[in-house]
Amino acid sequence: IPASSQWQPDGHLYPIQIAQYGLSHWSRLELNSKNQQNKIYKFERIQPKENNHCSSWHTVKDEIFLSNTYIHFTISSNSSLHFHFFNNNIELIYSTKTVHDLETSTKKIILLKGSPRQVNRYMLVDIEKLMRKTLFFRRDFVKIQICGDTQSSADQLIIGNQTLYDQQAFYSATRWLLNNQDLQTGCWFIHVQRNYGHHTHYHVRDPWCSAMAQGQAASLLVRLYSLTNNNEHLLAIRRAIQPLWSSNLTRAYFNNRFVWLEEYPLESTTKGLFVLNGCLYAFIGLIDANTLDYQPYLSELINQIIISLQHILPYYVHPNISNWSLYDLSHITMKSKINTASYSYHLVHITLLQCLRQIFKKTNHSVSQLFDFYVQRFTSAIL
């Protein structure tokens, strides 16, 4: 699972990012389920020679596309697995031991914690970091070697199985969510202290429970439950949604009236940031959960959020840039400068509104039209 360096340079496990990681790989599984896999290469076990620190080199017989360098293997302790790419003349080393070699412009060392360690990785990402340029050979011959003591091994090395790669990533994300949910509140608490922008007197709660994290995690666990029908997974979904409806852990009220699902809930219950994408992601998660496991109180909250969006969406239209969106409403709630959405967030707003338009298309035409209106309006700004 990914570690985030956002707000904390030494890294932390960020539930939003982990849920997005799992959802991304689920989407890729769905998209690629009907596509034929590229060639897959397997090595059952690679071990050092008895009287040698390293094994002989094992060569993949065909030239492979670097876009197909999905790898999966299990490596023992005190071992390093070396991949040498002929055409690009580079080497990637995945190691569970202290490596005394220094990284160079043609060598990258990826340290692995724990042993035996199961590795599921896309080598192209590591190659691009190493090369630091986009112009390199996109097809290459690869040879592989393991180094370590006589007990060292790399087992079930598989190269090129994108489906396996995406499956492992999906299950890793869901496993982390299941193992780290607070059973009492349902939250995945975030323990990174934050102020809001330059407002040192406005603090995000410590720890904080993000509505966006809860919604996206619920969406991911709904997809897991569709595969498992495991009641424990259903209970985890119910717990994930609980902070959205049963308390103000994740909520704020615009004009003290319209409920909003807060990505960054502040300590002060009378203040809110009203981040647009965070609420919409949480809203979609709420709909996913209620579609799977209908509850009257969730339907009521969904209707309340629709009413909120009807009243609040006009405030997200930029007052000075025609049909551009705002990231949040802090200029209203905190008298800040207008927080204009970046180009990427503007596209996210359009995509989320398109998704909601489609969700309500068959069940509530007027609500679908509401979202369509803002899709058209925000899209016109980039045409």
N, C-alpha and C positions, 0 to 999 in steps of 0.2 A: 504494500500500500504506500501511497505517496506521503512524504512529510513536507509540511509547509514551512517556508522561511518568512512568511508574511507576518510582520510585527515582532518576530522573535528570530534573530539571526541564527541561533543554534538549532532552530527547527522545532516544530511541534506537530502533533497529529490533529488535524483540523477536520471535524466531522463533515462540513460542507464539501470539502475537497475529496474526502474519501467516498462520500455518497456519489458525487459527480463522476469520480473515477469508475465506480461500479456501474453506474448507469451508462457511461460511455461504452464500456466493454459489453454490456448487455445489448446496446443498440448495434454494435458491430457484429455480435453473434446473430442477431436477427437479420441484419443486412446480408451477411455472408453465408447464412444457413443453406441457401440454394446454389451458392457458387462452388465450383469444383476447386479443391485445394491444389495449390502448387505442389511441386515435388517435395516430399518429406523424407528427411534423412535421419536414420536412427543408429545409435551405438549403445549396445546393452550395458557395457561396462568398459571403462578405460582405467588402467592401473599402471603405476611405474614398474619398470623391469626389476627383477629381484635384486640385481647387483648395481642398480642405477637409481639415481635420485628422480629421474624423469622417465616417462614412457617414450616409446618411439612416436613419431608423428603419424597421425591418422588423417588421411586426406579425403575430403569429400570429392567424389569422382567427377561431379559436374560443376561447371561454372554456375554460381547462384546469383540471383538478384539480391542486392543488399536490402531491398524493400521486403524481402522474405526471410530476414534473419531473426525470426522469432525463435528463442531458445528456451528449452525446459530441461533441467537436470537436477540431480541431487548430488551434492558434493560432501565428502567427509571432512573432518577437522584436519588442520595442518596441511592443507592441499591448495594447489593453485591450478586452474584450468586455463590454458593458453590457446587463443585463436589467432592465427596468423593469416592475414589477407595478402595474397601475392601481388596482385596488380597495384593495390594502393600502398603496399609495403608498410603496413601498420600491424600492431599487435594489441589485442585486448586480453587482459588477465583478470579472471574472477577468482578471488583468493579468500580462504578462511584462515590464513596464517599471516604472520607479520612478514611483509615483503620488503627486502632490503634493496631491491632494485629501485631506481629512481624513474619517475615518469619522464618521458621525453616527448619530442614533437611527433614521434611515431609509436609511442607506447602509452597505454592508459591502464591503470590498475584500479579495479573496483573491489573494495574490501567488503566482505560478507560477514555478518555477525551470526554466531550460533552454529552449531553443528550436531548432526548432519543438517545441512542447509538446503532447502528446496529453492531453486532459482527459476523464476519465470520472467523473462526479460526480452526486450526488443533491442537487439544490438545496433540497429541503425541509429538509434538515439545516441548511443555511446560513441559510435563512429563519427557522427556529425559533430559531437562535442570535441572529439580528438582532432579532427581535421580542421575545424573552424573555418571551413569554406564549403561552398556548395558544389564546386567543380571538382569532382573526383569520380573514379570509375564506379559506375552503378552496378556492374557485374564483376564478380571476382571468384577466384579459387581460394578455398579455405583449407588449412590444415590445423589439426588440434593435438594438443599434448597436455598431459597432466604431470605435475611435479609434486613431490612430497615424500613421506616415509613409506615403508612397505605396506602399511595399512590403508594408505590413501586410495581413494577411488572416486570416479564420477560415474553415476549410474543413470540409466535410462535417458541418455542425452538425445534430445530430439531437436532437429533444426527444421524450421519451415512450417510448423503446424500452427497457423494463426487461430484456428478454432480452439485448440488446447490453451493457447496463450490467453485468449479472451475469457475462456471458462475459468481458468485459474485466477485471473484478475478479478472477475466478477465475484467468485466465491471468497476470495481474500477480503474484499471490501465488506461483503455481507457478514463474514465471520467476525471481523473487527467490530462492526456495529452491534451484533448480538452479544459480544463479550464485554462491551464497554458502555452499555446503556444503564443509566441509573434506574433501578427497578421501582423506586418509590415515585419519582416524578416522571419517568419516561424520557428524561433529557439526556442528550450527549453534551455534558457541560464543557465549556471552553474556558481554560484557565489562563488565558493571555489577557493581561490588563491593558485597557485601551481608554484613551480620551477620545473625544470626537473632534477631529481636526485641531483647530487652534483654541477650542473651548475647553480649557483645563478644568472648568467646573462642571462639565457634563461628562460623566464617566459611564462607560458600558458596565453593566453589573459584573460583579466578580464573585464566583464564576458566572458566566452567562449562558443562557439557553437560547439558541437562535431558531426562530420560526422557520427560516430557510433550511437549516440543517435538519430540523424535525420533518419538514415536508419532503425534502429530497430523500432522506433516509427511509421514510414511509414508502415513497415511490419505489425505491430499490427493493425493500423487503416485500412489497406486493408482488414484484416479479419473482423473487425467491419463492414465495408461497405458491405461486402458480406452478412451480416445478416440484415442490415437495409436499404440499398439503399438510405440512407439519403444524400442529396446533401451537407449538411454542413460537413459531414464526408469526402466526396470526396474533398471538398475545403481544409480541414485540411491536407489531404494527399499531395495535390499540394503544400501547403505552406511548409510542412515538407521537401519536396524534393528541394524546391527553393534554399536553401543555398548550395546545392551540385553542382548546375549548373550555378547559376546567379552571384556568387561573390566568393571572396577568403576567405570568413569567415571560411570555413572548408577545404580549399585546400592548398596543397603545390606542388612544382614541382621538381622532381628529375632531377638533372643536368640541371635545368632551362628549362626542356623540357617535361618531362612525368608527367601528372597530377596524383595526389594522394589525396585520401579522408582521412583527418587527424582526428584521434580520439582525439588527444590533439594538437589543432592548437596553434602555438607559436606566441608571439607578433611580432617577426621578420618574415616578409614575405619571407625572403631569406633563412630561416632555416626550417627544418622539422624533425620530429622524424621518420616518415614512419613506424608506428606500423602496423604490418601485419594483425592481426585479426580485428582491428578497420576498416581498409579499406574494408576488405572482407565482414564484416557485413553490412557496408554502401552500398556496391555494390549490395548485395542481396536485400536490401531494395529498392534500385533504380530500380532493375529488377522487383520486386513485383509491384511497383507503375506503371511502364511502361507497364507491362502486363495487369494491370487493366485499365489504362488510357493512351493509347499510345500517345506519343508526339515525333515528329521528333528530337527535341533538346535533349530529354532524350536518345533516341537511339544513337545519335551522341556521347553523353557523355559515354554511355556504351561501344561503340567502342573505344573511347579514353582510357578508363580504361583497356580494354583488351590489347591494344597495350602497355600500361604502364606495365601491369603484365607480358607480354611476355619478356620485357626488364629487369624488376626489380626482378622478382622471383628468378633468379639465385643468386642474392646477399643474399638471405635469407637462403642459404645452408651454414651451419657452416663450416668455413675453417679448423677447427681442430678436430671436432667430426663428424665422418662419417654419412652423411645423416640426421643430426639433424638440426632443424630450429632455426632461430634467431627471437627474439621478435620484434626488430626494426632495423633500419639502422643508429642509432646514432653514431656508430663507424666510419661511413663514413662521415656523415653530420656534426658531432660535434667533431670528433676525440676522442670519448669516448672509454671506454673498450667495448669489444664485449658483447652485451646483449643477452646471450643465453636464448632461450625459456625454461621455466620450463617444467616439464613433462606434467602438465595439459594444458599449453598453446600449447605445441607441439601436443597434442591430439586435441585441438580446431582447430589448423591449418589444420590437416588432415581432420577433420569433415567438415570444411567450404569448403575445396577444393573438397571433395567428393560431397558436395551439388552443387557446381558450375559445376562439371563434369556432374552431372545428369541434371541440368537445360539446359545445352547446348547440351546434347546428341542428341536430335532430330533436333535441329535447326542449329548447327554449329559444325560439327564433329571435325574440326581441333582445335577449342577452347576447346572442351571437352577433346581432347587428351592432350592438354597443361596441364590442371588441373590433368588429370589422371597420367601424368608423375610425378608430384610432390607428388601426393597421394602415388604412389608406392615407390617413393624415401624416403619420410618421414616415411612411414609405415615400411620400411625395417629396420629403426633404432631401432624399438621397438620389433621386432620379435626375 
